[in-house]
Amino acid sequence: MGFASFLPRLSAACALALIGLPAASQAQGQDAPASREQGRGLRVGAVEVTPYIEAGQVLTAELQPGDDVVTYSTLAAGVDAGFTGRNSAASLSLRYERRFGWDDDAVDGDTLSGVARASLAVVPHAVTLEAGGLAARTRLDGNGGASLGGFGGNTDQTSQIYAVYAGPSLQTRAGDVDVEAHYRIGYTRVEAPDAVLVGSAPANGDVFDESTTHSAQAHLGLAPRTLLPIGVGIGGGWNEQNISNLDQRIRDRHVRADVLVPVSRTVALVGGVGYEDVEISSRDVLRDGNGDPVIGNDGRYVTDKASPRLIAYETDGLIWDAGVMWRPSRRTSLEAHVGRRYGSTTYYGSLSYQPSSRSSLNVAVYDNVTGFGGALVDRVAGLPAQFEAFRNPITGDLGGCVASLEGDGCFGSALGSLQATAFRNRGIAGSYALDLGRTELGLGAGYNRRKLIAAEDSILAPLNGVTDENVWLAAYANTRLDASSSIGANAYVNWFDSGSSFAGEAISYSATLAYYRNFLRGLTGTAAVGLDGITRDDLPDFVSASALLGLRYSF
């Protein structure tokens, strides 16, 4: 692997490490639950850091459509860390793994995976620095659908995804006026995958490359019964995304005034009206002397930098919404809104319910205009700062969720497709987590609908208005059997419909079951089995089974 291909991995690893430290012991993963009790770790005040090394032997048998059997060895090094303070918290789980094949069919390779979130109080109760990052492996199917991880030692059609973000938040008061402001910059990159989208390339689009995102909001408000019996406020926001594929750009700017009318101690009516200006544009593909589009070495379209900017979508004018807020206690809150935005009706809302200190339920309904990078950065930014990362014990890949009782811990809704085209993004996502001490379990599920937006005069014109959908489900469970052993299970399922006449539906899935045993202080053994597969229209099903024996030493 050359320096140029290694640089994005090194940069992502450094960013994850800087984001997550000081970071939290809650980031211990499913791949070593018993070691949470027996592992050593370095504890400094409220900071705990647990580095580890791991070795394993994996056997993978293809059940469909062939019958190949491959074996490979793995060496891995990682760190799980965490920090919890009065006004700050952070979590980090970072892992590098190298695979060594034993035969011609087993592919050598390496994987960097990790997730981090930090919320650090710069000025207590006023200024907070938010940051986060994600590094994950994904498998791209020919119809454009994507799913987490790969199939054992088979690295075909897999790629690395990296996303990082950082920015300050301000929450304070100036007399009776509440002042709130946020800024976030993000970066997302997808390494060139081994697969290309099936069918006619223009009809199926391009695989996302990289993007930068900028988001800023500010709001001034008066709470009810200060100067007025109702609450009033004024604010604005700016969102810009720059996608490298065909130099796409999303600009969204708005200003609005809002009111809050208390109805009772627990119920309030809310509403707002304002002005918004949204524009999505791109350039066209570079063409050769025959007028054919030029494809780069990475399999993506080459942008014609000299071509004029083409407008794919634009709207400006009045926006409004009205809704209800219900907050009967500190443990329960519900918001539901309906209005008009992006030139049509919009719905959004959220539910947060924590009936006890051991369980929580979170649901969100969303509607926005974004790209793949913007959607992924939003999901990473929405993760809680205290979590436990659960991994596939065979591949080391992250699951679709992290375990936490403090908010929505799932990011699977952003990974249904690697389509580079901007889109109108609507959906619902929810998660449930339960921590009973000896037993932890969680469930995440969601539905996502993307309506693609492309300029009529560009190479991607056939994609304009095409709608893809995906439904995803992620689950994990872990329980201690005794002081030295535990078992864990996780599963991930994703159904994807490309909406294209050239490619149909696909269902990908992964499930594992693992047993962990502490032999000595810091030394944990793992035995695991797993099943991975994908079912596609007009293509043979693929199913593989894997088994692992491994050892981990936690310092």
HUWOPE-V295337 format. One record per pair of residues at least 12 apart in sequence whose C-alpha atoms are under 8 Angstrom apart, sorted by sequence separation. I is the first residue (numbers start at 1). GAP is how many residues later the second one is. D is the distance in Angstrom with one decimal. If there is no record, write none. Layout:
i={I;I}
gap={GAP;GAP}
d={D;D}
This chain:
i={59;80;81;98;118;119;136;137;138;169;170;221;239;240;258;259;323;324;336;337;350;351;389;390;400;431;432;452;453;476;477;495;514;515;531;532;58;59;79;80;97;98;117;118;136;137;169;220;221;238;239;258;259;323;324;336;350;351;389;390;431;451;452;476;477;494;495;514;515;531;532;57;58;79;80;96;97;117;118;168;169;219;220;238;239;258;323;335;336;350;388;389;430;431;451;452;476;493;494;514;531;57;58;78;79;96;97;117;167;168;219;220;237;238;257;258;286;322;323;334;335;349;350;387;388;429;430;451;452;475;476;493;494;513;514;530;531;57;58;78;79;96;116;117;141;167;168;219;237;238;256;257;285;286;321;322;334;335;348;349;387;388;413;429;430;451;474;475;493;512;513;529;530;56;57;78;95;96;115;116;140;167;192;218;219;236;237;256;257;285;286;287;321;322;333;334;348;349;387;429;450;451;474;475;492;493;512;513;529;530;55;56;77;78;94;95;115;116;139;140;166;167;190;191;217;218;236;237;256;285;286;321;333;334;347;348;386;428;429;449;450;473;474;491;492;512;529;55;56;76;77;94;95;114;115;139;140;165;166;189;190;217;218;236;255;256;284;285;286;320;321;332;333;347;348;427;428;449;450;473;474;491;492;511;512;528;529;54;55;76;77;94;114;115;138;139;165;166;189;190;217;235;236;254;255;283;284;319;320;332;333;347;384;386;410;427;428;449;472;473;491;510;511;527;528;54;55;76;93;94;113;114;137;138;165;189;216;217;234;235;254;255;283;319;320;331;332;346;410;427;448;449;472;473;490;491;510;511;527;528;25;53;54;75;76;92;93;113;114;137;138;164;165;188;189;215;216;234;235;254;283;319;331;332;384;387;408;409;426;427;447;448;472;489;490;510;526;527;24;25;53;54;74;75;92;93;112;113;137;138;163;164;187;188;215;216;234;253;254;284;331;332;384;408;425;426;447;448;471;472;489;490;509;510;526;527;23;24;25;53;74;75;92;112;113;136;137;163;164;187;188;214;215;233;234;252;253;283;284;331;383;384;425;426;447;470;471;489;508;509;525;526;22;23;24;25;52;53;74;91;92;112;135;136;163;187;214;215;232;233;252;253;283;284;383;384;425;446;447;470;471;488;489;508;509;525;526;23;51;52;73;74;90;91;111;135;136;162;163;186;187;213;214;232;233;251;252;283;284;382;383;424;425;445;446;470;487;488;508;525;526;51;52;72;73;90;91;134;135;161;162;185;186;213;214;232;251;252;282;283;315;382;383;423;424;445;446;469;470;487;488;507;508;524;525;51;72;73;90;134;135;161;162;185;186;213;231;232;250;251;281;282;315;383;405;423;424;445;468;469;487;506;507;523;524;50;51;72;73;89;90;133;134;161;184;185;212;213;230;231;250;251;281;282;404;405;423;424;444;445;468;469;486;487;506;507;523;524;49;50;71;72;88;89;90;133;134;160;161;184;185;211;212;230;231;249;250;281;282;403;405;422;423;443;444;468;469;485;486;506;522;523;49;50;70;71;88;89;133;159;160;183;184;211;212;230;249;250;280;281;379;380;421;422;443;444;467;468;485;486;505;506;522;523;49;70;71;88;132;133;159;183;184;211;229;230;248;249;279;280;281;379;421;422;443;467;468;485;504;505;522;48;49;70;87;88;131;132;159;182;183;210;211;248;249;279;280;413;421;442;443;466;467;484;485;504;522;47;48;72;87;131;132;159;182;183;209;210;248;279;280;410;413;441;442;466;484;503;47;48;70;71;131;158;159;181;182;209;210;247;248;278;279;376;379;413;441;442;484;47;70;130;131;157;158;181;182;209;224;246;247;278;279;441;46;47;87;129;130;157;158;181;208;224;246;277;278;440;441;46;87;129;130;156;157;180;181;224;246;277;278;376;403;439;440;46;129;130;156;179;180;206;246;276;277;375;376;403;439;440;128;129;179;180;276;277;439;127;128;179;275;276;438;439;127;128;178;179;275;276;372;438;127;177;178;275;276;401;126;127;177;178;274;275;400;108;126;177;178;273;274;360;362;363;372;107;109;125;126;176;177;273;274;359;360;361;362;372;106;107;125;176;273;358;360;361;372;106;107;112;272;273;357;372;111;271;272;371;372;176;271;272;371;372;29;271;354;371;28;101;270;271;370;371;27;28;140;142;144;269;270;369;370;26;27;99;141;142;143;269;270;369;370;416;25;26;27;140;142;143;245;246;269;270;352;369;370;24;25;26;141;142;245;246;247;268;269;368;369;416;24;25;245;246;267;268;367;368;23;24;25;245;246;267;268;367;368;22;23;24;267;366;367;413;21;22;23;24;144;266;267;366;367;412;20;21;22;23;143;266;267;365;366;20;21;266;365;366;412;144;265;266;365;27;29;278;364;365;24;26;27;28;363;364;23;24;25;27;363;364;23;24;363;22;23;24;362;363;21;23;361;362;20;21;361;362;20;21;361;20;360;361;19;359;360;401;359;360;400;401;17;359;399;16;358;359;17;358;16;358;416;416;13;72;71;70;390;399;60;399;400;60;207;399;206;23;206;20;19;20;16;19;20;392;13;16;17;19;16;9;196;192;192;19;20;19;19;16;16;15;16;394;393;250;392;12;393;12;243;241;241;243;241;394;393;394;394;313;312;313;280;312;313;312;311;312;310;310;16;310;15;12;12;12;394;394;394;213;212;213;211;212;210;211;208;250;248;281;282;284;285;248;281;284;285;245;283;284;243;189;188;187;188;186;188;188;187;186;163;208;207;208;209;165;207;208;163;164;206;207;208;163;205;206;205;206;165;205;152;152;150;134;149;133;132;149;132;148;149;131;148;148;148;205;202;203;202;205;202;203;204;137;202;203;136;202;136;117;117;117;119;117;118;148;117;147;116;117;146;147;146;147;145;146;145;146;144;145;115;144;144;140;113;113;114;113;91;90;91;89;90;91;93;204;89;91;203;204;97;203;95;84;200;199;82;198;199;198;58;147;145;145;145;144;143;27;29;30;31;143;26;27;28;29;30;31;143;26;27;28;29;30;31;142;143;145;147;24;26;27;28;29;30;31;143;24;25;26;30;143;31;151;151;152;151;152;33;34;37;38;30;34;34;34;33;33;30;65;64;65;64;65;64;65;63;64;38;62;63;64;40;62;63;34;39;40;62;63;33;34;35;38;39;61;62;32;34;38;39;60;61;60;61;60;35;59;60;35;58;59;35;58;59;34;58;57;58;32;56;57;56;57;32;56;55;56;54;55;54;55;54;53;54;52;53;52;53;52;51;52;50;51;50;41;42;40;41;39;40;39;35;32}
gap={12;12;12;12;12;12;12;12;12;12;12;12;12;12;12;12;12;12;12;12;12;12;12;12;12;12;12;12;12;12;12;12;12;12;12;12;13;13;13;13;13;13;13;13;13;13;13;13;13;13;13;13;13;13;13;13;13;13;13;13;13;13;13;13;13;13;13;13;13;13;13;14;14;14;14;14;14;14;14;14;14;14;14;14;14;14;14;14;14;14;14;14;14;14;14;14;14;14;14;14;14;15;15;15;15;15;15;15;15;15;15;15;15;15;15;15;15;15;15;15;15;15;15;15;15;15;15;15;15;15;15;15;15;15;15;15;15;16;16;16;16;16;16;16;16;16;16;16;16;16;16;16;16;16;16;16;16;16;16;16;16;16;16;16;16;16;16;16;16;16;16;16;16;17;17;17;17;17;17;17;17;17;17;17;17;17;17;17;17;17;17;17;17;17;17;17;17;17;17;17;17;17;17;17;17;17;17;17;17;17;18;18;18;18;18;18;18;18;18;18;18;18;18;18;18;18;18;18;18;18;18;18;18;18;18;18;18;18;18;18;18;18;18;18;18;18;18;19;19;19;19;19;19;19;19;19;19;19;19;19;19;19;19;19;19;19;19;19;19;19;19;19;19;19;19;19;19;19;19;19;19;19;19;19;19;19;19;20;20;20;20;20;20;20;20;20;20;20;20;20;20;20;20;20;20;20;20;20;20;20;20;20;20;20;20;20;20;20;20;20;20;20;20;20;20;21;21;21;21;21;21;21;21;21;21;21;21;21;21;21;21;21;21;21;21;21;21;21;21;21;21;21;21;21;21;21;21;21;21;21;22;22;22;22;22;22;22;22;22;22;22;22;22;22;22;22;22;22;22;22;22;22;22;22;22;22;22;22;22;22;22;22;22;22;22;22;22;22;23;23;23;23;23;23;23;23;23;23;23;23;23;23;23;23;23;23;23;23;23;23;23;23;23;23;23;23;23;23;23;23;23;23;23;23;23;23;24;24;24;24;24;24;24;24;24;24;24;24;24;24;24;24;24;24;24;24;24;24;24;24;24;24;24;24;24;24;24;24;24;24;24;24;25;25;25;25;25;25;25;25;25;25;25;25;25;25;25;25;25;25;25;25;25;25;25;25;25;25;25;25;25;25;25;25;25;25;25;26;26;26;26;26;26;26;26;26;26;26;26;26;26;26;26;26;26;26;26;26;26;26;26;26;26;26;26;26;26;26;26;26;26;27;27;27;27;27;27;27;27;27;27;27;27;27;27;27;27;27;27;27;27;27;27;27;27;27;27;27;27;27;27;27;27;27;27;28;28;28;28;28;28;28;28;28;28;28;28;28;28;28;28;28;28;28;28;28;28;28;28;28;28;28;28;28;28;29;29;29;29;29;29;29;29;29;29;29;29;29;29;29;29;29;29;29;29;29;29;29;29;29;29;29;29;29;29;29;29;29;30;30;30;30;30;30;30;30;30;30;30;30;30;30;30;30;30;30;30;30;30;30;30;30;30;30;30;30;30;30;30;30;30;30;31;31;31;31;31;31;31;31;31;31;31;31;31;31;31;31;31;31;31;31;31;31;31;31;31;31;31;31;31;31;31;31;32;32;32;32;32;32;32;32;32;32;32;32;32;32;32;32;32;32;32;32;32;32;32;32;32;32;32;33;33;33;33;33;33;33;33;33;33;33;33;33;33;33;33;33;33;33;33;33;33;33;33;33;33;34;34;34;34;34;34;34;34;34;34;34;34;34;34;34;34;34;34;34;34;34;35;35;35;35;35;35;35;35;35;35;35;35;35;35;35;35;35;35;35;35;35;36;36;36;36;36;36;36;36;36;36;36;36;36;36;36;37;37;37;37;37;37;37;37;37;37;37;37;37;37;37;38;38;38;38;38;38;38;38;38;38;38;38;38;38;38;38;39;39;39;39;39;39;39;39;39;39;39;39;39;39;39;40;40;40;40;40;40;40;41;41;41;41;41;41;41;42;42;42;42;42;42;42;42;43;43;43;43;43;43;44;44;44;44;44;44;44;45;45;45;45;45;45;45;45;45;45;46;46;46;46;46;46;46;46;46;46;46;46;46;47;47;47;47;47;47;47;47;47;48;48;48;48;48;48;48;49;49;49;49;49;50;50;50;50;50;51;51;51;51;52;52;52;52;52;52;53;53;53;53;53;53;53;53;53;54;54;54;54;54;54;54;54;54;54;54;55;55;55;55;55;55;55;55;55;55;55;55;55;56;56;56;56;56;56;56;56;56;56;56;56;56;57;57;57;57;57;57;57;57;58;58;58;58;58;58;58;58;58;59;59;59;59;59;59;59;60;60;60;60;60;60;60;60;60;60;61;61;61;61;61;61;61;61;61;62;62;62;62;62;62;63;63;63;63;64;64;64;64;64;65;65;65;65;65;65;66;66;66;66;66;66;67;67;67;68;68;68;68;68;69;69;69;69;70;70;70;70;71;71;71;72;72;72;73;73;73;73;74;74;74;74;75;75;75;76;76;76;77;77;78;78;78;80;81;81;82;83;86;91;92;92;92;93;93;93;94;95;95;96;97;97;98;98;98;98;99;99;99;99;100;103;103;106;107;112;112;113;114;116;117;118;118;118;119;120;120;121;121;123;128;129;130;130;133;134;135;135;136;140;141;141;142;142;142;143;144;144;145;147;148;148;149;150;151;152;152;153;154;160;161;161;162;162;163;163;164;172;173;173;173;173;173;174;174;174;174;175;175;175;177;184;185;186;186;188;188;189;190;191;210;210;211;211;211;212;212;212;213;213;213;213;213;214;214;214;215;215;216;216;242;243;245;246;246;247;248;248;249;249;249;250;250;251;252;255;257;257;258;258;259;259;259;260;260;260;261;261;262;263;264;266;266;267;267;267;268;268;269;269;269;269;270;270;271;271;272;272;273;273;274;274;275;278;283;284;284;285;294;295;295;296;296;296;296;296;297;297;297;298;299;299;301;302;302;303;304;304;304;305;336;347;351;352;353;354;355;359;359;359;359;359;360;360;360;360;360;360;360;361;361;361;361;361;361;361;361;361;361;362;362;362;362;362;362;362;362;363;363;363;363;363;365;381;382;392;393;394;445;446;446;446;448;450;451;452;453;455;458;475;476;476;477;477;478;478;479;479;480;480;480;480;481;481;481;482;482;482;482;482;483;483;483;483;483;483;483;484;484;484;484;484;484;485;485;486;487;487;487;488;488;488;489;489;489;490;490;491;491;492;492;492;493;493;494;494;495;495;496;496;497;497;498;499;499;500;500;501;501;502;503;503;504;504;505;513;513;514;514;515;515;516;519;520}
d={4.5;5.8;6.6;4.3;5.8;6.7;7.5;5.0;6.5;5.8;6.3;3.9;5.9;6.4;7.4;5.6;7.2;5.7;6.2;5.8;7.5;5.0;7.6;6.0;4.8;5.6;6.4;5.5;6.2;7.5;5.3;4.4;6.8;5.3;7.3;5.4;5.6;6.7;7.7;4.6;5.5;6.6;7.8;5.3;7.4;7.1;4.4;5.5;6.5;7.6;5.1;5.6;6.3;5.4;6.8;4.4;5.5;6.5;4.8;7.2;4.2;8.0;5.4;5.7;6.3;5.7;6.6;5.7;6.3;5.9;6.4;7.4;5.5;6.0;6.6;7.3;5.2;5.9;6.1;6.1;6.6;7.0;5.5;5.8;6.4;4.0;4.1;5.1;6.7;4.3;5.6;6.4;5.7;6.5;5.8;5.5;4.1;7.2;5.4;4.1;4.6;6.1;6.1;7.6;5.5;5.8;6.5;4.2;7.4;5.8;5.8;6.2;8.0;4.5;5.5;6.5;7.7;5.5;6.3;7.6;5.3;5.9;6.1;6.0;4.8;7.5;5.6;5.8;6.1;5.5;6.5;5.8;6.4;5.6;6.5;5.7;6.4;4.6;7.8;5.4;6.6;4.6;5.1;6.7;7.1;5.3;7.0;4.1;5.7;6.7;6.6;5.6;6.3;5.6;6.4;5.6;5.8;6.6;7.6;5.1;5.3;6.5;7.1;5.8;6.2;4.3;7.6;5.3;4.3;7.0;5.6;7.5;5.1;5.7;6.4;4.1;5.9;6.5;7.5;5.2;5.5;4.3;7.4;5.4;6.7;7.6;5.4;5.4;6.1;5.8;5.3;7.8;5.4;6.1;8.0;4.5;4.8;6.9;4.7;4.0;5.5;6.6;5.7;6.6;5.5;6.5;5.7;6.4;5.6;6.4;7.5;5.1;5.8;6.1;7.7;5.4;5.6;6.6;5.7;6.1;5.6;6.3;6.4;6.9;7.4;5.7;5.4;6.6;3.8;4.7;4.2;3.7;5.8;6.5;7.4;4.9;6.6;5.5;6.4;6.9;5.4;8.0;4.5;7.4;5.2;4.1;4.3;5.5;6.7;6.9;5.5;6.0;6.1;7.7;4.5;4.3;7.6;6.7;5.7;7.9;5.2;5.8;6.5;4.1;5.5;6.4;6.2;5.2;8.0;5.3;6.3;7.7;5.3;7.1;6.4;7.4;5.4;6.0;6.3;5.7;6.5;5.5;6.5;5.5;6.5;5.6;6.4;7.9;4.6;5.5;6.6;4.1;5.6;6.4;5.5;6.4;5.5;6.6;5.8;6.2;4.2;5.8;6.1;7.1;5.5;6.8;5.8;7.5;5.5;5.6;6.6;6.8;7.0;7.4;8.0;5.4;6.6;4.6;7.5;5.2;4.2;7.3;5.4;7.6;5.1;5.8;6.4;4.1;5.3;6.6;7.4;5.0;6.8;5.5;4.0;4.2;5.6;6.5;7.7;5.6;5.6;6.6;6.7;5.5;7.1;7.4;4.5;6.7;6.9;4.3;5.7;6.7;5.6;6.5;5.7;6.5;5.7;6.6;5.6;6.7;7.6;7.6;5.0;5.7;6.2;7.4;5.6;4.6;6.6;5.7;6.3;5.6;6.3;5.4;6.7;7.5;5.2;5.9;6.5;4.1;7.1;5.4;5.7;6.4;6.1;7.7;7.1;7.0;6.0;5.9;7.5;5.4;4.3;7.5;5.6;4.4;7.5;4.8;6.4;5.4;5.7;6.2;6.7;5.3;6.0;6.5;6.6;4.8;4.6;7.1;7.2;5.5;7.4;5.4;5.7;6.5;4.3;5.7;6.3;6.4;5.0;7.9;5.7;5.9;7.3;5.3;5.9;6.5;5.8;6.3;5.5;6.9;5.7;6.6;5.7;6.6;6.6;6.1;6.5;4.4;5.6;6.7;4.4;7.0;7.0;5.8;6.1;5.6;6.6;5.8;6.6;7.8;4.5;5.7;6.2;7.3;5.3;6.0;7.9;6.6;7.0;7.0;6.0;6.5;4.5;6.8;5.1;4.5;7.7;5.5;7.6;5.0;6.3;7.3;7.3;7.5;5.8;6.5;4.6;5.5;6.8;7.8;7.1;5.3;4.2;4.6;5.7;6.6;7.5;5.3;5.9;6.5;6.3;7.9;6.1;6.4;4.8;5.8;6.6;5.3;6.7;5.9;6.3;5.7;6.3;5.7;6.2;7.6;7.6;5.5;5.7;6.3;7.4;5.5;7.2;5.6;6.7;5.5;6.5;5.6;6.4;7.5;5.2;5.8;6.4;7.9;4.4;4.9;7.6;7.0;5.2;5.5;6.8;7.5;5.5;4.3;7.4;5.3;4.2;4.5;8.0;5.7;6.1;6.5;5.1;5.5;6.5;7.7;4.6;7.5;5.2;7.3;4.9;5.8;6.4;4.5;5.6;6.6;5.5;5.7;6.6;7.8;7.2;5.7;5.1;5.6;6.8;5.8;6.3;5.6;6.6;5.5;6.4;5.7;6.4;4.1;5.4;6.5;4.0;5.7;6.6;5.8;6.5;5.6;6.6;4.4;5.5;6.4;7.6;5.3;6.3;5.3;6.7;7.8;6.1;5.2;6.6;4.4;7.4;5.3;4.5;6.8;5.1;7.1;5.2;5.6;6.3;4.3;7.7;5.9;6.1;7.5;5.2;4.6;7.9;4.7;5.8;6.5;7.0;4.7;6.0;6.4;5.3;6.7;6.6;7.4;4.2;7.4;5.7;6.3;5.5;6.7;6.0;6.1;5.5;6.6;5.7;6.4;7.0;5.2;6.4;5.4;7.7;5.4;7.7;5.4;6.4;5.9;6.6;5.8;6.6;6.8;5.4;5.8;6.5;8.0;4.6;4.4;7.2;6.7;8.0;6.0;5.2;7.5;5.0;4.5;7.4;7.4;5.3;4.3;7.9;4.6;6.1;5.9;7.9;5.7;5.5;6.4;4.1;6.8;5.4;7.5;5.2;5.4;6.8;5.1;5.6;6.8;6.2;5.1;7.7;6.7;6.3;5.4;5.8;6.2;7.2;4.8;5.4;6.8;5.9;6.7;5.4;6.5;4.3;7.4;7.2;4.5;5.7;6.4;5.6;5.6;6.5;4.3;8.0;6.8;7.2;5.4;7.4;5.4;6.9;5.5;6.5;7.2;4.4;5.3;7.9;4.4;7.4;5.8;4.8;5.6;6.5;6.9;7.1;5.5;7.6;5.6;6.6;7.9;4.3;6.1;5.9;5.6;6.2;7.7;5.0;6.5;6.7;5.6;6.7;6.0;8.0;5.8;6.3;5.7;6.5;7.5;5.5;6.6;5.8;5.5;6.6;4.9;5.5;6.7;7.7;5.6;4.1;5.6;6.3;6.3;7.3;7.6;5.4;6.9;5.1;7.7;5.8;6.7;6.3;6.6;4.1;5.7;7.5;7.5;5.3;6.4;7.6;5.3;6.9;7.7;4.3;7.5;6.9;6.5;5.5;6.5;7.7;4.6;5.6;5.6;6.5;5.8;6.5;5.6;6.5;6.4;7.4;5.9;5.8;5.4;6.7;4.1;5.7;7.1;6.6;7.4;5.5;4.6;7.8;4.2;6.8;7.6;5.3;7.6;5.4;5.6;6.3;5.9;7.7;5.9;6.0;6.2;4.8;5.7;6.3;7.6;6.1;6.0;6.2;5.2;7.9;7.4;5.2;6.8;4.4;7.2;7.7;7.8;5.2;7.5;6.4;7.9;4.2;5.8;7.4;6.8;5.6;6.4;5.6;6.3;6.1;6.6;5.4;6.8;4.2;6.9;5.1;4.9;7.2;5.7;5.5;6.6;5.7;6.5;5.7;6.8;5.4;6.6;7.2;5.3;4.7;6.5;5.1;4.8;6.5;6.9;5.5;6.5;5.6;6.2;5.8;5.6;7.9;8.0;4.9;5.2;7.7;7.3;5.2;5.5;6.4;7.6;7.9;6.2;7.8;7.1;5.3;6.5;7.8;5.7;6.3;6.1;7.3;7.8;5.6;6.7;5.9;6.4;7.3;8.0;4.2;7.2;7.6;8.0;7.1;6.8;6.7;7.9;5.5;6.7;7.8;6.7;7.8;7.4;5.5;7.1;8.0;7.0;5.5;6.6;6.7;7.4;7.5;4.1;8.0;4.5;5.2;7.9;5.7;6.1;5.8;6.1;5.4;7.2;7.4;6.8;5.9;7.6;5.2;7.5;5.7;8.0;5.8;7.8;7.3;6.4;5.8;6.0;5.8;5.8;6.5;6.1;6.3;7.2;6.4;6.7;4.7;6.0;7.7;7.3;4.6;7.2;7.7;4.5;6.8;7.4;4.6;6.1;7.5;5.0;7.2;7.1;6.9;5.9;6.3;5.9;5.8;8.0;4.3;4.2;7.9;4.8;7.2;5.2;7.4;5.2;4.9;1.1;7.0;7.1;7.5;5.7;6.7;5.6;6.7;7.6;3.1;4.0;4.6;7.6;4.4;7.0;7.4;6.3;4.2;6.6;7.6;5.6;6.6;5.6;6.8;6.9;7.5;7.2;5.5;7.7;7.8;5.1;7.8;7.7;5.6;7.3;7.6;4.9;5.9;6.4;7.8;8.0;7.9;7.9;4.4;5.5;7.4;7.5;5.6;6.7;7.4;6.7;5.5;6.9;7.2;5.5;7.1;5.6;7.1;5.5;5.7;6.3;4.4;4.3;4.1;6.7;4.4;6.4;5.4;6.6;7.2;5.7;7.4;5.4;5.8;7.7;5.9;6.6;5.5;7.3;4.6;4.8;5.8;6.7;8.0;7.4;5.5;6.7;5.5;6.8;5.6;7.8;7.4;4.4;7.2;7.5;5.7;6.3;7.6;5.0;7.4;6.3;7.4;6.9;7.7;7.0;7.8;7.6;7.5;7.7;6.3;7.8;6.9;7.1;6.7;7.1;6.1;7.4;7.0;5.3;6.5;6.1;7.2;6.8;6.0;7.2;7.7;7.0;8.0;6.3;6.0;7.0;7.2;5.6;7.4;6.0;7.5;5.9;7.3;7.2;5.6;7.3;7.4;7.9;7.4;7.2;6.9;8.0;6.9;7.1;7.7;7.6;7.6;8.0;6.9;6.7;6.7;7.5;7.3;7.0;6.4;7.6;7.9;5.0;7.4;3.8;5.8;6.8;6.1;7.3;7.7;7.5;7.2;6.5;7.8;7.7;7.6;7.3;6.0;7.6;7.4;6.2;5.9;7.9;7.2;7.9;7.3;7.8;8.0;8.0;7.2;7.9;7.3;7.7;7.1;5.1;6.4;6.5;7.3;6.4;7.8;7.6;5.2;7.2;8.0;7.8;7.8;7.4;7.6;6.4;7.6;5.6;5.7;5.6;7.2;6.7;5.2;4.0;7.2;6.9;6.1;5.3;7.7;6.4;6.8;5.5;7.2;7.4;7.6;7.2;7.3;6.1;7.7;7.1;7.6;6.6;6.4;5.6;6.4;7.6;7.4;7.4;7.6;7.2;7.3;6.1;5.9;7.0;5.6;6.9;7.8;5.3;7.0;6.8;6.7;6.0;6.9;7.8;6.7;7.7;7.6;7.0;6.2;7.0;5.3;7.5;5.0;6.6;8.0;7.7;6.2;6.4;5.1;8.0;5.8;4.9;4.6;6.3;5.8;6.8;7.6;6.4;6.5;7.5;8.0;6.6;7.4;7.0;6.0;4.9;5.6;5.6;5.9;6.3;6.5;7.3;6.4;7.9;7.7;7.7;7.7;7.7;7.9;7.8;7.6;5.6;7.8;7.2;7.4;7.0;7.4;6.7;5.9;7.7;7.0;6.6;6.1;7.6;6.0;6.9;7.0;7.9;6.4;5.6;5.5;4.7;4.4;5.8;5.0;5.4;4.0;6.1;4.7;5.5;6.8;7.7;6.7;7.4;6.8;6.9;4.8;5.2;7.8;6.1;7.6;4.9;7.7;8.0;8.0;7.9;7.2;7.9;7.5;6.1;7.6;8.0;7.1;6.7;7.6;7.2;7.8;7.8;7.3;6.5;5.8;5.9;6.9;7.9;6.8;6.4;7.9;6.4;6.3;5.8;5.0;7.4;7.5;5.0;7.1;7.8;5.3;7.0;7.2;6.1;5.2;6.3;6.2;5.8;4.3;7.1;7.4;6.7;6.9;5.6;4.2;5.5;6.5;6.9;6.6;5.9;7.4;6.7;5.3;5.7;6.3;4.2;6.6;5.5;6.6;7.7;6.9;5.4;6.6;5.7;6.6;7.4;4.5;5.6;6.8;7.3;6.6;5.4;5.6;6.2;8.0;3.9;5.6;6.4;7.2;5.5;5.7;6.6;4.2;5.8;6.4;6.8;5.5;5.5;6.7;4.3;5.9;5.9;6.4;5.7;6.3;7.0;7.8;6.2;5.6;5.5;5.5;7.0;7.5;7.9}
